[in-house]
Amino acid sequence: MKKLLFIFALIAICVSAKAKTPAYTISFSELPYAEGTLYVSATCEDKELLKVAIEVEEDSIVIPVDFSEAVGKDVSIRAFLDLDEDRLLKFDSYGRPTEPFLQTRLIPQKETADYCFKLVVLQ
């Protein structure tokens, strides 16, 4: 009986290793400030693929994300660097963001594992 359980466990490990989803990442380089909180979301159609808040301590951040179900589809990426820790993107009187931000779209491909972005700073 122990041998049978060992064989099933070994088969389960082999199957789960093959079924592993691809490792994709979103990176933000050259962050304008090494402080605050970076809020990032990624959505595909009505499905939320990523929603994180990360404390910024360096000028770049790498975030793992599962794009396996979104390959070849339109994905919306939104991010902003909250400098005053109020969890809201600030706007000036003309409606322009006053904190670093990003709003873009991408179509993930199987061949590309890392997608690199830079936040926009309006002055």
Residue, then its C-alpha position, 0 to 999 in steps of 0.5 A: m500500500k505504501k508503494l502504491l501511495f508513493i507511486f501516486a505521489l510521484i505521478a502527481i508531482c510530475v503532472s503538476a510540474k508539467a502543468k505549471t503556468p508560464a512565468y510572466t512579469i511586469s516591471f517598472s524601471e526608472l521610477p521617479y521616486a524611491e518612496g510611496t506605494l505603487y498601485v498596479s492593476a491588469t485586466c483582460e475583458d472583465k477578468e482581473l489578472l492582477k491587483v497589487a499595492i507595493e511599497v517602493e524602496e528602489d527605482s525599479i520593481v518586478i511583479p509576477v503576473d499570470f497572463s496564461e489565459a490572456v495570451g493574444k488578448d487585449v490587456s489593460i495595465r494601470a498603475f500609479l505611484d501614491l506619494d502621499e499615502d492616501r491611496l488615490l491618484k491626485f489630479d490638478s485643476y485641469g484634470r491632469p494626474t499630478e502623481p506618476f502614472l501609467q495607463t496602457r494596453l498590451i497583448p501578451q505573447k507566449e514568447t515574451a515573459d517580461y513587459c517593462f514600463k515607465l511611469v509618466v510624470l506630467q509637469 
